[in-house]
């Protein structure tokens, strides 16, 4: 029973990885739209996109860390 609840909790904790993938897609999709509207700001927009990518990726890594803590820590 305890092992089954660990697997269910780990599966629910991995939902953050799905959300992170969606967020990264939105960040780079918006980057393409912004550059097509104003190509002169390409360097500045790219820096903001990389910052958004890093924040989305950090959320995915935190979710993965929680998943491993649930599976192997408790």
C-alpha positions as CSV (number, residue, x, y, z in Angstrom):
1,X,0.0,0.0,0.0
2,X,2.8,2.4,0.9
3,X,4.7,1.6,-2.4
4,X,1.5,2.2,-4.5
5,X,0.9,5.6,-2.8
6,X,4.6,6.6,-3.5
7,X,4.1,5.8,-7.2
8,X,0.8,7.8,-7.3
9,X,2.5,10.8,-5.6
10,X,5.5,10.6,-7.9
11,X,3.2,10.5,-10.9
12,X,1.4,13.6,-9.7
13,X,4.7,15.4,-9.0
14,X,5.8,14.9,-12.6
15,X,2.9,17.1,-13.8
16,X,5.2,20.1,-13.3
17,X,7.4,18.8,-16.1
18,X,4.5,18.9,-18.5
19,X,3.7,22.4,-17.5
20,X,7.3,23.4,-18.0
21,X,7.3,22.0,-21.5
22,X,4.2,24.1,-22.3
23,X,5.8,27.2,-20.8
24,X,9.0,26.8,-22.8
25,X,6.9,26.5,-26.0
26,X,5.0,29.6,-25.1
27,X,8.2,31.5,-24.4
28,X,9.9,30.7,-27.7
29,X,6.6,31.0,-29.7
30,X,6.2,34.5,-28.3
31,X,9.9,35.2,-29.1
32,X,9.3,34.4,-32.7
33,X,6.2,36.6,-32.9
34,X,8.0,39.5,-31.2
35,X,11.1,39.3,-33.5
36,X,8.8,39.2,-36.5
37,X,7.1,42.3,-35.4
38,X,10.3,44.2,-34.4
39,X,13.5,42.6,-35.7
40,X,15.7,45.5,-34.4
41,X,15.2,44.3,-30.8
42,X,16.3,40.8,-31.5
43,X,19.2,40.7,-29.1
44,X,17.2,42.2,-26.2
45,X,14.2,39.9,-26.8
46,X,16.5,36.8,-27.0
47,X,18.0,37.6,-23.6
48,X,14.5,37.9,-22.1
49,X,13.6,34.6,-23.8
50,X,16.6,32.8,-22.3
51,X,15.7,34.1,-18.9
52,X,12.1,32.8,-19.3
53,X,13.5,29.5,-20.5
54,X,15.8,29.2,-17.5
55,X,12.9,29.9,-15.1
56,X,10.6,27.3,-16.7
57,X,13.4,24.8,-16.7
58,X,14.1,25.4,-13.1
59,X,10.5,24.5,-12.2
60,X,10.9,21.3,-14.1
61,X,14.0,20.4,-12.2
62,X,12.3,21.2,-8.9
63,X,9.5,18.9,-9.9
64,X,11.9,16.1,-10.8
65,X,13.7,16.6,-7.5
66,X,10.5,16.2,-5.6
67,X,9.7,13.1,-7.6
68,X,13.0,11.5,-6.7
69,X,12.6,12.5,-3.1
70,X,9.2,10.9,-2.9
71,X,10.4,7.7,-4.6
72,X,13.8,7.2,-2.8
73,X,13.8,9.5,0.2
74,X,10.8,8.4,2.2
